[in-house]
Amino acid sequence: MPGLRTSWIALDLGYSGTTTGYREAAVPVNGTIMEAWAGSNVLPTAGTLAVAKGSTNILASTNINLASSGGNLTAGVASSLALATANSARRVSAGDVLKATWTITTAGSFVGGSCIVFVEPDAI
């Protein structure tokens, strides 16, 4: 049974830039990834977002389409990202590194976006 959200730890995988780049965050506890959210005030003309633990994708879709027209997000609105259904993909250990890869092929007015992953610590 999930615990209180107040015990969840938020990992910031946001990105600031107009070209392809990434952001990493070390997981401080053993636990389970419970939610992931992404958004940007201005979306790129073309680009994708992928979030992984090592080589294992934690999202249900390999890449989230960031395109301002026909993409998976709406500018100015935080969007919940569907997680991988395999529990093994969502389990994390202290010291694991999560990596968000922002592939920006045509930036337009895009200068960065946010991506937050929430981890529920294991019970003590």
Secondary structure, DSSP 8 states (H G I E B T S, - for coil): ----GGG-EEEE--EE-SSSEEEEEE--SSEEEEEEEEE-SS--SEEEEEEEETTEE-BSSSSEE--TTT-SS-TTS-EE--B-S-HHHHEE-TT-EEEEEEEEEE-TT--EEEEEEEEEE---
